Amino acid sequence: MYAPAQRRTDTDSWVEDAACRTADPETFFPPAGGTDDEREATAKRLCAGCPVVEPCLREALSSQESTGIWGGLNVRERRELLRVAGTLGTISSDLAAFLANGGRRIDPHPRQRPAYVWFLRRHGWNSGRIAGALGLTFGQVQQAWRTAESASPYIPAPSARSPKSRARRGRTPRTQARATDLGRAS
């Protein structure tokens, strides 16, 4: 959703092509204290035909927009998209262990399905094999794949800081050497 001029301090090139540019902004923002399903459906229909729906959604996600329809998604849907994107970036170690274990059947929590399906498809598994391994129907695999694909551009980037190494408890090699030297001296 193109934000009204008084809210925007900059102009992005995609705004010029936004389908909502001439629409009533109230169409994209729910009334105070609730939602208006008809208004939301109208806004989403406009978004569905918009040539700049992706940059609009990226703008809403990057600015953590807390109201309105942006990029065809409402606030709850945008939060869910970010949650799924977060699981896509973190679930790979669990699945690597799954594959190392011979790919036996596992039961992921329904909220983890998109991440599992996305990971396995990216590792060459077909939908039938995924369905069998995860105990899902073909339709559930397809839905999880669509969800994962829509969330994949928003996978959080790894932090710039390097992970801190955990200090080992007990003696370090240096203190062990000192203890050995002290033992010899006595």
N, C-alpha and C positions, 0 to 999 in steps of 0.2 A: 504494500500500500504506500503510495506516495504521501508522505506526511504533509500537512498543510504548511504553507510558506512560513508562518510565524514559528513553527517548531523546528524547521530546518535551518541550520546555519551555513550549510554548504550545499552545492548542487552536484550530484553525481550524474554522469552522462546517461546512465540508464533511465533516469527520471523522465527525460524528454520523451521516451518511448512507452512509458507506463500507460496501460489501458485505463487506470483509475485517475489519471491526471485531471480529467474534466468531470469525474464523478463526484457526487456528494460525499464528503469525507465521513459523514455520519453512517453511511452504508457499511463502512469498514470498522466502525467502533461501536461496541454494544452500549445500550443505554445504561446509565448509572445504576449499579446494584444488580445487574443481571445480564442475560443474553437474550437476543432476539433471533430465533432460529431462522425465520424468513429472511431477515436482514443478512445474517451470516451466509445463508445459501446464495443470496444474490451476489454478495461480495466474492464468494468462492467461484461463482460462474464467471464473473469478470476476470478474476485471476487465471482461471483455466484457459482463457483465450489471450492472455497477456504475453507479449514477446519477451518481457524482462522479468518473468516470475522468479528465476533463480537469483539474479542480483538483489531483488527485493527481499527474498528470504534471507540471503546472506547478510544484508543490512540489518534486518530485524534480529538475527541471531548475534551478530557482532555487537550491536548496541544494546542487547538484552531488552528488547522492546517488550513491555509488560502489558500492553493492551492491543486490541485490534486484530484484524486479519492482515497478515503480511505474507507475501509469497504463496497465497492460497491456504495458509494454515492459521488457526487461532492460537491463543497463548498455550493452551493445554497440549495441542498437537506439536507446537514448537518445542516445548519442554520434553515431550516424549521423543522427538527426533534427536535432541541432544543427549538424552539418556541412552538411546540405542547407539548413537555414535560413540559414546563413552565406553559401552560394553564391547564394541567392535575393536577398540584399541587395547583392551585389557584381557580379553578372554583367550587370546592365542596360546598362552602357556598351558592352560587347562586342556585345550584341544591338542596341543603338541603331545602332551602326556597320553591323551586318548588315542591318538594315532600310534604312538610308540607301544601302547598296550594291545596292539593288534586291531584296533577299531571296534572293539566289542560294544554292544548296545549300552547307551547311557541315557539318562532321563534328565535333560536340562529343564530348569524352571522355565515356564512359558515366556517370561520376560527375556530370557537368554537365547531363545530360539533364533532370532535373527542373526546374532553373533555366531552361533554354532553353524548355521546354514551358510552364512557368508564365508566363514573360514574354510569349511569343507569344500564348498564350490570352488574357492580359489586354490584349493589343493587337488583339483581334478576330479572330485566326486560328482557323480550325476545325481539327479533328484531322487531316483529310485533307491540308490544306495544310501543316501542321506536319510530318506524316510525310514528305511529299515533300521539304520543305526540309532536314530533318535526316537523311534517309535511314533512317527508322525504320518499323517496322510500326505499324499502327493500335493493336495491343495494347501495344506499347512506349510509344506516346504516352499511352495511357490509364493505364498503370502509373506513368509519370513524373508525370502530372498528379495522381494520387492521392497520390504521395509528396510532391510539392510542396505540395499543399493541406494535408496533415497537418503539414508543417513550417512553413507560412507564419505561423502565430500566434507562432512563436518566432524570427522574424527579429530579429537584434540591432539595438537602437536605435542611431542614430548617436551618437558620443561627444559629450559636452556641450561639449568644447573645440572651438573653431573651428580649422580646419586652418591651419597656419602657412604663410604665403606664402613661396615660395622666393625667396631673395635672388638677384638677377641678378649674374652674375660680370662683372667689368669695371667700367666707370665707370657711376655712377648719374647721373641728370640734374644733380644738384648738383655732382658732381666734374667732369662735362663742362663745366658753366658756368664753374667755377673755372679749368679748364684753358684755356678760351677766353679768359677775362679775363686770365690770365697771359700767354697768347700775344700779346694786344693790348698788354700793358704792356711787353713787351720790344722 
